[in-house]
């Protein structure tokens, strides 16, 4: 068995930490060649001292200097910034890159990894949301394998194994419904940051947890699924499944439905992507059917959760619109987390930014950056307007 050598982008985040846990449980099968993080020096220091990668990269020169002190005794290279990110994903010894940087910041390092011919374990949905057509062209050009790590897309990938894509009727993504699943609209409008961060089933980062509470995360996953599996908007549906045991389903033209079920734990899709085409132990509990009383499914209430509809509108518009929605959403979610706007201001501002945008085809990375910059500036302006009015 050949050891798979990894570069993990976003190693100090929840996906990165879980990926390293899978690596830890399978000594000899995986080796860590490079770790890339943002600003969390404390966690990064522990990781480099345990896994001893060839390279450790932080976002800034200041944080790299802090890491050098915090990880005294580490003999690998410490780098920082975009040049460091690029060097890490393009290391000759790296076989596979786990793309788990949060947000649009993960796009460029993932493209660098694709251009270097690395296998991609994709946990950063924004890579495909912002530049799906461009990324898919690069994947084909460089003959790269891209494996989904999001639990929903991993479930679909598994349910497609051994079947013909031409015989798929639609993909069905499941959503837990988040902390506000049973709340009336008036109560959701008054929701606090702490309430929005109380996800019932998953432990995730702050940004993705807020996205989940408003179903924006599911909307971004719809866009990602279309690019990953070459589907149209009419071939992707969403149902609310509060237990988070059925992680997604594939419906075939003969009315058969294939589903992937497990306890909600990200180590399973991570382990599947890292070991593919094999399966390995994910070191998570097995599903106990005697304690699984029922599996229930509900329709999405688009009135209470308008963000999902915005995602469908963005992908139907195509071109630069998904990138604009994603950028605006990153700004509005940050503003909500900072207490500057209310929960329903997130979809309201996102929709306003989309309404002000003229869609263009995205053929280059610079076009993606331009759409992203414009949307962030427009969203920031609208946030400032609302903040001033409420002051």
N, C-alpha and C positions, 0 to 999 in steps of 0.2 A: 504493500500500500504506500503510494507516494504521499509525502506530507504536502498539504496545501498551505501555501505561504500567503499571509493576509496583510492588507493595509486596511485599517478601520478609520473611516472619516467620521468624526463625531464620537470619539471613543469614550468621552466622559458623560455623554447623554444616556438616556434610558436604554436605547437600542444598543449603543456601543458597550455599555456595562453588561447587558445580557449576552451579547456576542462573545465577550471575553469570558463569561461564565461557561458558555458552551465550549470554548477553546480549553478552558481549565479542566473540564470534565472528560476531555478526550486527548490526553497527552500523546504526542507522536503523530496524531492525525492532522493537527493544525499547528502552525508556527506563526508568530506575530512578527512581521518585518517592519511595519510602520504604524504609528498611532498619531492621529491628527485631532486636535481639540481646539476649543475657542479660548476661554479665559480661566477655566477651572484648574488651577495649578495643583491644588491639594489632591484631587482624584488622579490627575495625570501623573503626578509623582509616584503614587502608589502603583499605578499601572505599569510604568516603565521599569520600576524596580523589580516588579514581579515577572513581567514578560520579556524584558530586555530586548526591545526591538532595535533594529539598525538605526532607525530615525524616529524622533519625536518632534512634532510640530505644533506650535501655538499660534494664536491669531496675531500677536504683536511682539515686537522686540522686547518690550518690558516684561511680558508674561514669559517669554522664553528665558530671559535672565533669571526670573523668579524660579522657573522650573530647574534651571541649572543648580541653584542653591538647594531647592527642596529635594532634589533627587541626587544628592551627593553620592558618588560612587557609580552612577550610571555612565557607561563608557560609549554609548551611541551618540550619533549626531543630533544636536538640538537646533531646529530651524524655526522660522516664523513667517507668517504672511503668505500671500499667493505663491511666491517662488518656492517656499517650503512645501506648500500643499502639492504643487505640481511635481516637485522632486519626489515626494513620498509616493504618489500614485503611479509614478513612472519608474520606480525602482525596478531594475532588471530582475531582482529576485522575487518580486511580488507576482503571485498567480491570480489573486482575486481581490477586488476592492469592495468593501462593505460601505455603501453610500448612505450615511445616517446623519449628516449635518442637517440641522433644522432649517427649513425655509428655502428661499430662492438662492441663498448662499451656497447651496450644495450643487447647483447646476454646473458651474464651470469646472470644479474638480472632477465631477463625474464625466464630463466631456473629455477632460485630459486623460482620464483612465481609459475611456473608450478608444481614444486615438492611440493610446499605447498598447491596445489589444488585450486589455485585462478583462477577465470575467467580472461581471458586475452583480453584486447582491444589493438590490435597490430597496432601501427603506425610506429614501427621500422622495416623496410623491411629487414635490414641487418641480423636480427635474423634468418630468413628463408633462405636468400641468402647464409649465411656462414655455416649454420648447419641445413638445412631443414629436412634431414632424421632423424637426432638426435632429433630435436625438436618435430617432428611429433610422434616419438616413445614415447617421454616423455608425450606428450599430451594424447595419447591413454592409456599409463600406469597409469596415474593419473586421467583419466576421466575428463579432463579439457575442457571447452568450450573456443575456440579461435575465436574472432570476429575481422574482419578487419576494420581498421580505415582509411587507405589510400582511397582517393576518388574513385580510379579506382576499387579497390578490394571490397569496400563497394557496389559499383554499381553492380558488378558481383554477390555478395552475395545476394543483393536484387532481381536481375533478375533471380536467381536460386530458390528463395523461392517458394514453392509449386510445383516445377517441379522435374523430375527425372534426376539425374546426368547421368544415362546411356543413356539418350536421347539428351545429349549435343554433338554437332558437334565440336564447337570451342568457345573459348573466344576471344573477340576482345577488346583490350585495346586502349583507345584514348590518343593521345598526342597533346598538343597545338602546338608543333613545336618550342616553345621558342622564344627568341628574334632574332634568326638567321634563322628563317624559310624561308625567301625569299632572304637571303644573298647568293652571289656566294661564292664558296669555297675559292677563293683568299682573299676575305674580311674577312671571318671567321678566316682564318689563322692569320690575323693581329688584331683580336679582343682584346680589352682591358678588364680588370677585370670589370670596371664599365659598359661596354656594355653588358657583359655576365650576369651581375646581374639584368638587366632590363627586368624581366619577364613580358610579356604582360597581364597576367590574374591572377596569383597567388602571394600572399605575403608569402614567405617562408624564411627559414634560408639560409645563404650564400652557404654552401656546397651543399644542395639539389638544389638550384637555378642554380649553375654551372652544376650539373649533368643534370638538365632539359635542359639547353642550348645545351648540346651535345647529348641528348637523352640517356645518361647512366642511368638516373633515370628510364626511361621507360624500359631499359634492366633489371635493378634490379627488377622492378615490374613484368616483364615477369617471372623471376625465382621465385619470391614470389608467383605469381598466380599458377604456376605449383605445388608448395608444398601445398598451401592453398586448392586448389580445385582438386588435384590429376589428373593433366593433363600432357600430353606429349608435347615436343616442337612443334610438328606439330599441336597441338590443341590450340595454343595461337598465335594470330596475333596482329599487331599494325597498326593503321591508324592515320594519322595526322588530327586533328579536331581543327582548330584555335579558334573557339568560346568558347571552354571548357564548353559546356552546356551538351552534351552527355558525361557522365563520363566513360562509358564502356558498352559493349553489350555482350549478350550471344546468339549464333546462335545454333538452335536446328536442329535435323535431318530432320524435315519436312520443313526446310527453313524459319521457323519463327525466328525472331530476337527480343529479349527482351532488352530494353535499360532503363537506369535510367538517367533522365534529371533534372537539377536544375541550378541555378546560381552557379558560382564557389565560394564556401565558405566552409571551412573545418568544420565549426560547424555542418553542416548537417550529414556527416558520423560519427562525434564524438557523436552527440546526438543519432543517430541510434544505434551505438554500446553500448552506456551506458544504453539505455532504452530497448534494445532488450529483448524479442520479441515484445515489444510495440513500438509505435511511439509517439514522443512528439514534441512540437513546438521547432524548432531549432533557432528561433528568427533571421531568415535571410529573405531577400526579396523573394517574390514569383516571379516565372518566368513570365514576361510580354510578352505574345505572340505578342501583337501589336507592340512591339519594337524589336522583334527578327526577323530581316529581312530574314535571311537565315542560314541554317546549312550546312557547306561544309566539305568535306572529301578528303584527298589526300594520295597518297602513300608515304612511307618513302623513302627519297633519301639516300641510304646507303653509297654512295660515300662522300657526305658532312657530314654525321653523322655516322661514323664507329663504335661508341661505342655500338650501338644497336646490331650490328652483333657480337661483342665480347661477349656480354651477351648470345646470342644464342649459340655461340661456347662453352662457359663455361658450360652451362647447358647440352649440348649434351655430353661433356666430362664427366660431373658428378663428383662425389666424392669431392675432395678437390679443384677442379678448380674454382667453383664459389666463394669460400672463398678467393682464391688467387686473382682473379679479383677484388673483393670488397676491399681487403686490399691495393692492388696496386693503385686502383682508389682513395682511401682516401688520399694516399700520394701524388699522382700527382695533385689532385684537390687543396690540401693545397699549393703545390708548385706553381700552377698557381695563386692562390689568393695572394700569397706572391710576385708575379712578377718574379719568378725564371725561369719559363718556359712558352712557348706559348700555345695557346689553343689546337692546334693539337698535341702538345707533350703529352697531356693527353692520347689519344687513342694509340699513338705510343709506349709510355713506357708501358702502360697496356698490349698491345699485346706482347711486348718483354718479359715481366715478365711471361706471360702465356706460351710463347714458351719455356721458360727455366724450366718450372715446369713439374715434372712427377706426374701425378694424382694418388692419393691413396684414398682408401675408408675411410670415417670418421666415426669411431665407438665411439669415446670418445671426451670429451671436450678438453683434452690435445692435441689430434690430430688436432683439429680445431685451437687451439692456435698456434701450431707449424707451420701449413700452413700459418696462418696469419702473424706470426713473419717473416718467411722466405720471404714472398712476400713484406712486408714492407721494409725489409733490401735491397732486390734486387731493388725495385722501388726507394728507396732513393739513392742507388748507381748510378742508371741510371740518376736520376735527377741531381745529383752532376756532372756527366760526361757532361751532356748537359749544365749545368750552367757554368762549367769551359770553355767549348768550345766557348760559346757565350760572355764570359767576355772580 
